[in-house]
């Protein structure tokens, strides 16, 4: 009988490698089936004129196109569409707030006032802001989306950032800030709410908490400016509770959901197991809040975790693993870097966004694995964030 042991030794590794490659190929095909390569839904808004340049930086053309798209997405009644087509053709308080702030960053106060006035008309007299509104009527679509608490924070921040006609918007400010206060539970955190991930949540997320911290800080500044001491005192107490609870339940890494484990090496320090990194950590720092060195490191760590092979950023570590980058979250990290003085990172991300515009010059919602624009284009939130980022590179943006 021949001794085939040598042959078996030679072929065993090859067989194992072949099996592993087959498994990987199968997993890749399965993942592509679950997460197909997204394509471009629409490219630009026909007939939008380019406005004059507002900056002399290398990003002048990027900003001109972003502003042209924001002009086209803003209706005469002040309703600012998230996008021009289908399911994007509604007004989200979050997106509209960022557009108003972008306008004010360029001293375009009349345009911003129309946006804030629309939000003031549709504001909830009590309760959470709706996820989105019909642009023409201000009505609420009957699509089953739950109200979203983060709207209270975004609207407060945009109103403060613009800083004009604060007395006119005081009822909206008061109702939004009071709603945040009413939502805080015994642990200092609000109840679960959908956030910018646009899905039902079973526990509170950083996507809700971060905007609320910014909103209360902005509401406090407005209350003091308008001399409303009772509200300022009440909101300060709520802000202190929420701030401490955020650090206690989310710190030091600030994952999407509260940390669930305690370090054995450093007793009492929580570890963010389960929640995963989330791009919304950027809202905890400049230009939405004062600078903090430890938070800067957490933001940079989060960006590294969320950066995709195509160079952009995904919304979160628990987001679907499809290698697709989302432009609003990439732009959030660009804005954060610019506001924190990290010009190199801000310019790197702005250049990536500039490079991956559509043929019409619009900023798309996503960039797919083939480095092609995908989703809706233009996307109002991304356009606004790009304008804010370039403004932050030219001069510091104030925070409440």
Phi, psi and omega in degrees: 000133181285149175269107181262015184299321181296319180296320180297321179298321182290323186273339183299310179301319180297320179295319179296315180299317180299318179296317180296318179297322178295320179295315180297319179296319178297317180295321179296315179298319179297319180293321178293327176293318181287325183234076182298155181296117180289150179240173180285129179281312181207150182242097172078172180247116184302140172080007181283124180279146177279131178282171176298155179295140179251358181212155177253011180286171176298350182257021182299316181292322177300315181291319179301315180292322178298317179292322177299320179290322177294324174301314183289331181277349181259118182280164181303332180276005178092353178293126181251114183285143174293324177203173188268352190233147168042237186291351177269348189276059177219171178255114171267130177305324179299304183299315181298322179297318179293324178294318177300316180296320179298319177299316182290330177297337178255013181063026177267068189289327180296317178295319179295322182296324178297322180292313179296325179295322176297314179299322178296324180291327184260003186301148175284133178289336174203148179095184183282153171296145174290159179299318182202164185227151171294134183291322186283322187247342186079004178289172183253123179297138178271066184247009176083001178287136178284154170302154184237119185294332184298339178303325178299322180287316182297316183295319178299315181296314181297321180297316178294316184302319180287321170068017180246147176052042183298324178298322179298323184263009181303317178302319178295319179297312183296315181295320180291314180294319178297326178294320176300314180300316182294336184278343185287129181269186180301332180274001179088356180253155176282169175287168179299146178205147169300151177227210186291350173285349174057048177214162178291138181240141179266347177215162183296145181240160175296335177296340173263316187295315184299312177297327180291322175299314178298319181295315179295321177298319179291317179300320177300315180298320179292316180300321180288322178297320183269004177060061173241078188297325182296314179295319180300318180294316181293318182287328176296317179298319179293319179299316180298318179296314182293320181296314179295320180293323179296314179296321183290318187265335183248333184291161001268352185264343177056064175285180182296319178239160185306145179299143186242001182226157180246136182294136176277340180277324179234088183307134179095340179275127182272151180242135185281057178285132174100319185283323180076158180294151180218135182298341183291352174304333181302333183286346179282348182240189179303145005268024182258343184205166178297156180290150178211124187297318181293322177294322177306316181294320179295321178296316180294320177298318181296317179299319179298320181293321188269352180290131183268164179303335180278359175100344177269190187238142175264155184301322184197165180293332179268004175291163181299138185274081182237003178073008181270135177264145179250128186290326179298320181287323174299318180291328176299317178291328175295315178297316179300314180297315180299317182289336180265004176087008178268077186295325182299311180294318180300314181291324177299314182287322176298319179296322177297315178297318180298319183293329187255029171288166178282177180299330180277356181093005182278150174273121183275170178290322186220164169232122188277184185294338178269012180066028178254143176301144181215165180076203182282141175214125005276160173250122186299319182298313179297317180301316179295318180295323178295317178299316179296321181294314179296321177298320180292331176288334182273327177201152182298137174270137180288152172235152181291000000 
